[in-house]
């Protein structure tokens, strides 16, 4: 699990049991990792789209709080076969998405 915030970038194993407060310009965004999944639990932003994005469970999934400059993404090796999303490069975040 990659987490980027106002103060840096951190990596956590997806099987960790963690609650992380990620500081941003609006305050702290709370990220919960547990049971091989992660989510934005709360954030100080107005629209709460990051919280509504739900659980991240697979490689390449991501959630972001743009107003608070926080990104979380499940990363990992490409273990899929020739037709998998990982082998097609479908795990990248492009400039338009971020």
C-alpha positions, -999 to +999 in steps of 0.1 A: +000+000+000+015+033-011+003+064+007+014+099-005+006+130+014+017+166+020+047+154+041+060+125+021+054+090+008+050+058+028+047+021+020+028-004+042+021-041+036-015-046+026-018-073+053-009-047+080-033-036+107-028+001+107-046+034+111-026+062+096-031+100+099-018+116+067-014+154+071-025+177+043-032+214+039-068+209+053-058+187+082-055+149+087-069+123+063-073+090+081-064+058+062-073+024+076-054-008+064-066-042+076-078-076+064-059-072+031-077-040+021-075-003+027-098+028+026-100+064+034-119+064+067-123+102+071-109+134+056-114+171+063-125+178+027-160+191+019-171+166-008-160+133+009-155+116-025-123+099-011-144+083+017-171+073-007-146+055-030-148+026-006-125-004+000-094-010-021-087-047-024-068-053-056-035-042-071-039-010-091-069+003-072-065+038-057-083+065-039-074+102-036-084+132-016-075+160-041-083+189-018-060+175+009-033+162-015-035+125-003-033+094-025-034+058-016-028+029-040-024-008-038+009-017-056+026-050-062+043-072-088+027-083-120+015-118-111-013-119-137-012-138-170-010-125-205-046-112-205-045-097-170-050-061-163-015-059-148+001-073-180-018-047-201-004-018-180-039-010-166-026-001-132-011+033-140-026+066-129-025+091-158-022+128-155-059+133-161-069+110-133-045+125-107 
